[in-house]
Structure formats: structure tokens, C-alpha cells
Amino acid sequence: MQETFDVAHLDILDVRVVVVFVALRPITELYGTLQRSAQQAGLAGNVVAVWPDEFGRTRFLAPPEQHAFFQAVSYHQLRAQINTTLVCPC
């Protein structure tokens, strides 16, 4: 089964980031699949999975060096940057 995810492919201070918007669910198994799918799709950069929690706060799975950025930005600010999609065999 394939699933399509909204993506914001960003360049943050010369660091390429592939922000993938996922539903609130266990993400750890899906994360590796997202990384492989992004690479196969030619999306360069660190893959970051983001989702809103039940209070609307941004939750994410990202490399440690990018935590400060994702702790400061809102989910709605990230969604405003969507510029592509990612098809993933999930």
C-alpha cells in the first residue's frame, strides 16, 4: 500500500531539510521508510517528520542539531511552506 505525504523541502541556513507531515501515530518505524522514499524521490536533506499533538503543538522526529529550529517554529508556519509531496510504500 502506498501513502502520499505533504512535504516542505526547505533550505534553512544552508542546510537542506525535507519536512514530512505525518498523522499522529507511532512514527519510529515509518521514519526509516520516509528517509528511503525521500532519497529515491531525489529530495536532498535531513528528513524530519512533523505532526500536531492533541493541543496543536508541533511534534517532530529530527536530527538533534535541528531540534532548536523545530521547537521554535509552529506547525502552521511549516504547513505554509508545503511545496511538494512524497509517495511512500507504507
N, C-alpha and C positions, 0 to 999 in steps of 0.2 A: 504494500500500500504506500502511496506517495502522499506527502503533505506539502503544502505551499506556505511559506512564511514571508511576512513583510520584512524588509531589510533596509537599514540606513547604512550605506557604505560611506564612511567618514574619513577625513584626514584631520587628526587632532594634534596640532604642534608637530607635524611631520611624522606622525605615527598613524598608519592606516588601521582602521577598525571596522569590522563587519558586525554591526549591531543587529541581532536577530530577535524578533519579537515572538515570544512563545506564550502559550497559555499557562496559567498557574497549574503546575503539575510537577511531579518529580523530574528534574532536569538532568541529573548526573549521567544517566545512560544516553539520553538524547544528545548531550553536548558533543561527544566524540563524533557522532553521525553528522551533526551540524558542521563541525570543523572539516570533515572529509568532503561533504557536499559543497561547502563554500570554496574549498580549494579546487575541486573538479569544475566548478562553475566559473573559475577564474577570478574570484573575489579575493584579492590580496589583503592580508592584515589579520590582526588578532580577532578571533571570533568571541563575541560577548553575547550571551543570552540574557534578555531582559523581560520582565513581566511585572504587572502591578500586583501588589498584595491586596488583601481584602479592604484595606484602608486607602488605597490609591497610591501608596508609596512605591517607588521604584525598587525592585529587587533584581539582582543580577548575578551572573556567574561570569567572572572575568579574570584575566591575569592580575596578580597582586599590584603590579605597577600602575594599573588603570583604575583601581578601587576609588581613589580620591575623586576622580572625574565623575564616576557613576554615582557616588554618594552625593555629589553636589547638583547634578542635573535632574530635572523632573522627567517622569515618564512621558508627559505630554510634549515637552521640548524635544525629546528623542523621536517620538512619533511624527512630529512635524518635519523631520529630516528624511523620512522614508523615500527612497529613490529607486528601489528595485525589489525583486522577490527572489526567493531561494526555494527550489523544489528539492525535497529530501525524502529518501526512502525510509520512512519511519514505521 
